[in-house]
């Protein structure tokens, strides 16, 4: 770990903790590396989602009822 790393206590479900320990051992990586990678990926996905929301903010919206009517009119329901 680098000097810039911060220490934190995280409580895992026992089954998840066991799976993490097994994966860490089988990949020669630490639990911290696995957890950091998973958190980075989750944050990256959040960023991507927010970017897509921004791109689509000007799109027109329709109500759920209008969507159902449209699907029915086009023979999809």
C-alpha positions in Angstrom: 0.0 0.0 0.0 1.2 3.5 -0.7 1.6 6.2 1.9 -1.5 7.9 0.5 -3.7 4.9 1.3 -6.3 5.4 4.0 -7.4 2.7 6.4 -11.0 1.9 6.9 -13.1 -0.8 8.6 -15.5 -2.6 6.3 -17.9 -5.3 7.5 -18.6 -8.0 5.0 -21.2 -10.7 4.9 -19.3 -13.9 5.9 -19.9 -15.6 2.5 -18.7 -12.5 0.6 -15.6 -12.3 2.9 -14.8 -16.0 2.3 -15.2 -15.5 -1.5 -12.9 -12.5 -1.4 -10.3 -14.3 0.6 -10.4 -17.2 -1.9 -10.2 -14.9 -4.9 -7.3 -12.9 -3.3 -5.4 -16.1 -2.6 -6.0 -17.5 -6.1 -5.0 -14.3 -7.9 -2.1 -13.4 -5.6 -3.8 -10.1 -4.7 -4.8 -8.6 -1.5 -8.4 -8.1 -0.3 -7.7 -4.3 -0.4 -6.7 -4.5 -4.1 -9.9 -6.4 -4.9 -12.2 -4.1 -2.9 -10.5 -1.0 -4.4 -10.9 -2.3 -7.9 -14.6 -3.1 -7.3 -15.2 0.4 -5.8 -13.4 2.1 -8.7 -15.5 0.1 -11.2 -18.7 1.0 -9.4 -17.7 4.7 -9.4 -16.8 4.5 -13.1 -20.2 3.1 -13.9 -21.9 5.9 -11.9 -19.9 8.5 -13.9 -20.8 6.8 -17.2 -24.5 6.8 -16.1 -24.4 10.5 -15.2 -22.8 11.3 -18.5 -25.6 9.5 -20.4 -28.2 11.3 -18.3 -26.6 14.6 -19.3 -26.6 13.7 -23.0 -30.3 12.7 -22.9 -31.6 15.6 -20.7 -33.2 17.4 -23.7 -35.0 14.3 -25.0 -38.8 14.5 -24.8 -40.5 12.4 -22.2 -43.8 10.5 -22.4 -45.9 9.1 -19.6 -46.0 5.4 -18.9 -49.6 5.3 -20.2 -48.5 7.0 -23.5 -45.8 4.4 -23.9 -48.3 1.6 -23.4 -50.7 3.2 -25.9 -47.8 3.5 -28.4 -46.7 -0.1 -28.0 -50.3 -1.3 -28.4 -50.8 0.9 -31.5 -47.7 -0.7 -33.1 -48.8 -4.2 -32.2 -46.1 -4.8 -29.6 -48.5 -5.4 -26.8 
